[in-house]
Amino acid sequence: MRQITRDRRRHLPVLFLILGLILFVNLFSGTDYQLLSIVVNIKAGLGYPAQTNIVLPPIGRVMVPTHWLPVRLNVELKSVDLSSLKGIVFAPSLDTEAVVDAMREGALRILVLFALKVVSLGTAGSVFFLYLWGERRPKKLVRAGASAAGIVLLLVLVVLYTYDVSGFERLEYEGMIEAAPWVLNLVWDALGQVEELGERVQVLARNLYSLLEELETLGPLGLVQADVLVLHVSDIHNNPVAYRFAKQVADSFPVDFIMDTGDLTDWGTSLEVEIAGRIADLKLPYLFVSGNHDSPEVMSKLATIGNAVLISGEEQTIKGLRVAGTGDLVANTYLATPASLSELQAYADEINKRWSEVEHRPDIFMVHNHRVAEALEPGLFPVVAYGHTHLWGVQERGQSVYSNAGTTGAAGIRGFQSREPLPYSLSLLYFALDQRGHLQLQAVDGVHVTGFGTSFSLHRTFIQSRNNEGDVELDL
């Protein structure tokens, strides 16, 4: 009996030390830290599976297997100072090296402060529980605190030493959306590339017009004589380079207005919609229909921009062209999943029925999803403009031309992560007055910037029903 009592007195202090250590760290380690314009809450605790959890309200949670020790690290996005972040990320001249250095220094400082707090909590927890157990001897309490500090520090070092960033290639998602890779790689893998690509795109787009002027004497490669020139963009996906690309083309060509067939953002969040402010810099009428990656917040933001024109059912007349269109079926939600095939077909049938009963129909009809666009009856509209597939293309069916601008944002920030990234693409639509004084589409130019802006190609499609020219391709 005495032996049992002695064993208890010997082992219970160790148990209380461990218990206090775990409880204090689990309960009180959560702390808010500011990293540039972002406030995050970091918390650590004993748990399984061992992983890093990134919480992105209201999007959901990203779970990453980064280490093997049974410790769970939680990083929650608490708030974002949009005005400050906009000044950093969307600045006309972005010093990406300074931003990345500042982020690394800030992250290192946060890790050091958090590690010190965890060690302090482990120490305080073990001393507190031993004191509750009845230990009053200062030497014993100091020794227990030092032991707890050593244990926690060892655990911190093990987690840091075994932390495997390649775990971010094996993500699991839980929440409102099924994926959010653009958030994880936005700065580390893409920020520096955005600036580099943006500068190259500016040079290439600026030279494109001059090149065509020089080639005009060669015939079909030159500029098409047009009374109205329309720039068609689509699927920008939150990529600021897209607007620099579009602006350079708009500044170089005599563009009369721009039409955007949706997917301005990735998930339609308040942070992303700030990029829409760049539309004002284009200084041209900007016609827009929503895509499946847009949201009510995107539409509300666009409504505050002076040159933006929201196209939703009603016809608009711009530069003598009558334009109508309709937004995407899921743009009234924050879910990016497209509508089902049956819903898209029913949507197209509804459009066909409505406009077939109208005598004077618009010259251009804008829609986002290719399945809806391609299901519109030939001859119903002279031009159908759309996107969604990220693949540029022009086709004639009967008396209708179907124009897909591809992806002006190269599928967004995620495009940088692809081994074979999609090109930045847009279209130029040339309209000329016919003998009756009606504007008719004469040709469509597809402009593609590939790689990191090292080359571009121009694909010109002459509309066969209106002239006898063929297609022309130019690669540079």
PEDAUR-V95571 format. One record per helix or strand of 2 or more residues. SS is the DSSP state (helix for helix, strand for strand). FROM is the first residue (numbers start at 1). TO is the last residue. Records with the same first field share a line. If there is no record, write none. Layout:
SS = FROM-TO ; FROM-TO
//
This chain:
helix = 2-28 ; 82-89 ; 96-133 ; 138-162 ; 165-169 ; 181-185 ; 191-218 ; 240-252 ; 272-282 ; 296-302 ; 341-356 ; 370-374 ; 413-417
strand = 31-35 ; 38-46 ; 51-56 ; 60-64 ; 71-80 ; 172-175 ; 228-233 ; 257-260 ; 285-288 ; 308-310 ; 316-318 ; 321-325 ; 364-366 ; 383-386 ; 392-397 ; 400-405 ; 424-433 ; 439-450 ; 455-462 ; 472-475
//
